[in-house]
Amino acid sequence: MKQAVTVVGSVALDDIETDVSQKTDVVGGSAIYFSISGSFFSKIEMVGVAGTDFPKKTIEELKKYDIDLEGLKLQEGKTFKWGGRYHSGLQKRDTLYTHLNVFKNFSPNIPDNYKNTPYVFLGNIQPELQLSVLNQLESPEFVALDTMNLWINEKREKLMKVIKRSDLLIINDEELTDLTEERNIIKGVRSLHQEGIKYIIIKKGQHGAYLSHFSTSDQKDSSLFYSPAFPTPLPKDPTGAGDSFAGGFMGYLASCDEINFTNMKKALVYGNIMGSFSIEEFSIKKLLQIDKKDIEERYKKLRKISTI
């Protein structure tokens, strides 16, 4: 039985430079990528804010998917703006500028219709805002969150409060080291599990992702799963890959009958697949071109190349 997923995150217009091309004012933001990706599996409820310059065409495109936009507020002013330049190979990038605009005063207001939604994803926003969201919800069945080095280094205390109230943390290995001061992935995830969080995903970009689950603090009932990324020979824009990954993961998990490690492993694979589609074109272009058949074909291929 499909369940709904509420996502709270950014809505943006991006300027992106790569060695392939340069694009200006393309649609981006964690809530946008997550919502489109997740909508292939479950109903998505989006909470975010955009300015009056946000393309009306994109809003109409979102409505064609199973995305509830009651939580998307349009305010007078300009949409959150981010500019980035990717190095050759697309593995590293430089942020050229960040203009918060209407996002500066973003205060997530969860619509009444969303407060009982069982699955919740807290995008990469300030921990105070993530806590505000949690305080507005009734009793979600499963809460996942994303974060970044800035919040880890500057707002660790608040971030740990969010982590302790969540079921899943999605980070990369550099962020894991900053958060735990452990360079070894296994030691790092064990340290976080002892803080009380059940599941952790470590994203490794083109090298896939790890999923870790400890059901007890004594580490006797631990589980670890690794999924490679789907090989994409000509990536163009990795900007929304992580958010597309999260959308695929959460969307698939919410479509399952129950939360168990088997379903979460499948969700990890689907997350990697959605991320692989995202990077093939700039912005959300590729996500708007695919259908469920494309996703299932890529799922079968990934299982085949990663099974002995």
N, C-alpha and C positions, 0 to 999 in steps of 0.2 A: 504494500500500500504506500503510495507516494505521500510524503509529508512536505510541508512548506519549509523554506529556509529564509530567514531574515538576514540580510547583509547590511552592515553599517560601514560606510567608507567614503572615499573621496570621489568626486566627479571633476574631471579636468579637461583642459585643452592643452596639448603638448606640442612643443617644438623639438624635433628629433633629428640628429645628424648621425649618419653612419657612413661607412665607406661605400655603401650601395647608393644612398640618396639622402636628400634632406627634405623634411616635411615640416610645415608650419600649421598650427591650429588644428591638429588632428585630435579626435576624441580619445580620451584616456581616463584614468582614475580607477582605483581598486574596485569600487562598487560597480562600475560599468563592465569591466572585464569579467569580474566574478559573476555578475547577473546573467550575462549572455551565455557564458560557459555552463553555469549551473542549470540554466533553463532547458537544456537538452535532456535533463533527467528529472527535474522537480520544479514545482512552482517557486519562484523567487520573489521576495518582498524587499524592495530597495529603500534604504534610508540614506539620504545625502542632500547636498545643496549645490545648486548651479546658478550662474548669473543669467541675465536676460540675453547674453550673447551666445548661450549654448544652443547648438543647432536644433531647430524644431524637427528637422528631418530625422535626426537620431532618436528623439523622443518617440516619434511615430514608428520607427524601426523597432524600438524596445517593446512597444505595445503589441507588436506582432508575435512576440515570444511570450511565454507564460511568466511575465514579469509584472508584478503589482507595483505601480509607481505612486501610490498614495503617500509614501514616505519621502518622495523626492520633492524638495521645495525649490521653487524658482524665485530668486530674490533680485531686486534691482541692483545692478552692478555687474562686474565682470567675474567670470568663472575662474576658479583656481587654475593657475598657469605654471607649467613646469617646462624647463628647457634642459635637454641633455645631449651630450656628445659621446658616442661610443667609440672606443678604440678599435683598431683592426682585430678581427676575430670575435668582437661583440662580447667579450667576457668581462671587460671593465668599462666604466663610463665615468664621465665628469658631469656633475650638475652645473649648468651654466647660470641658472637663476631659478628662483622659486617665488612666485607672487601669489600669496594666499587669497587675496581679493575677498569674495564673499565667504570663502572657507575660513577666514580668520576668526569670525564670530560664530562658527558652526557649533550649535548646541543640539545634539540629536534628540528629536522629539518622536518617541515611538508611538505610532498610531494605535488606538485601542484594538484594532483588528489584528495587530501584530503581537500583542503582549503575551498571547498564549501559544505562539508559534514554537514548535518543539525544537527546531534546529536554528542556531544563531551563529553567525560569523562576524567577528569583530575585526574589521580591516585595520590596516596600519595607520591608526590615528593616536592621538595622545592618550595615555593610560587613564587620565581623569575622565575623558569622554567615554572610554570603554567601560569604566566603572559606572558612569551615569546611565549608560544603556542597561547594564546588568541590574541596576537598581529600579529600572522601570518595568522589567519583565516579571511575569508571574512565577513560573517554575520551569524553565526550558529543560528539555531532555538532554540536549547535547550542545555545549558551547565551545567554539574554536576561536582562536585568535592569531593574528599576525602581529609582528612588531619589527623594530629595526634598531640599529646600534645607537641612534640618537636617544631613544627612550630608555634603552638599557643603561647607557652611561649617565644620563641626566635625570631620569625619573625612575630609578630602579625600585625604590620602595613602593611606589604606586603600581608599577608594572607587576611586581610580585603579588600584590593583592589581586590583580586581575587574573594572573596565572593560577593562583590557588582557588579561584572561583570558576575555573574553566576545566574542560575535559581534554582539550587538544591544543597544543602549541605548535605553530608552524614557523620554523626559522631556518637559516642556513648555518653552515658549520662555523663561519666567522662570528656570527651572532651568538652561537652556542658557547664559543670560547669566551667572548666578552661577558656573557651572563654567568658562566660557571667557573671561569678561570681554568678550565680544563681544555687541553688541546686534543685529547683523545675523545673521539665521539662517544664511545661506550661509557667512559667515566663521566663525561658531560651529561648524557641523558640519565644516567643513574642518579647523579646529583640532583637533577630537576625532578625526577620521579619521587625522590625522598621528600620533596617539598609538597607532594600531594597530587600532582597532575598525572592523569592516567596514560595519556597518549602524547607522543612527540613525533613530529615529522621533521627530518633534517633534509632540506633541499640542497642538491648539489649541481644545479643547473644542467648542463649537457651530459652530466654523469648520472642523472637520475635522482632518486630520493630514498631515504631510510624511514621506516616506520617502527617505532618502539613502543611497547606496552608492558608496564609492570603492574600487576594487580595487587601485589602486596609489597610493603616496604622492605621485607627481608630478601627480596629479589629471587625467591624460589619459583615464582610463577611469571617469569619474564618471557617475552616474545619479541623477536626482531625479524623484520622483513625488508628486503631491498628490491627495488624495481629500477631497471635501467630506463633512461629516457628513450623515446622513440627517435631513431636517427633521422635528422633533417639535414640534407646536404647543403641547402641554400637559405639559411636563416637571414631575414631582413631586419627585423626589429624585435628585440627581446623585452621591450618595455613592460608589457602586461603579462608576461609568461607566468610569473608567480601567482598573480591573482586569477588567471585562467586556470592554473593548476588547482588552486583552492576551490574555485567554483565547480570544477569537474569532480573533485574529491567530495565536497559537501553535497553537491547535487545528487551524485550517485548514492552516497550513504543514506540520504534522506529517502531514496526510492526503495530501500531495502526493508524487509519485514522486521529486522532487528539489528542492533549494533553488536557485532561480534568481530573477532579478529579476521575471520575469513572475508567478511564483507568489507572490512577496512582495507585489506590487502587489495581487493578488486578496486576499491575506490582510489587507492594510490595509483594503480595502473591507469585508470581513467583520468586521474588528475594529470599524470605525465602526458597522456595523449592530448588532452585539451591544451596543455602548455605548448606542445609541439605544433599544433595548428596555429596557435596565436603568433608564433615567431615567424611564420612564413610570409606575412605581409605586414605593412605598417598599420598601427592602430588596431581597430576591431574588424578590419576589412575581411580577413580570412575567416573569422568566427561567423560572420554573416553570410559566408559563401557555402558552408558545409551543412550537412544534414546528419541524421542519426545513422544512416547507412555508412557514411564516411567514417564515423567514429567507430562503429562496430568492426569495419574492415581493418582499421588501424589497430584496434584492440587484439584481433586475431593474429595480426602480423607480429605485434610486440610479444604476445605469448609464445608464438612459434620461435622467434629468434632468441628468447631467453629461457627456453626449456630444453633440457638434455633429452 
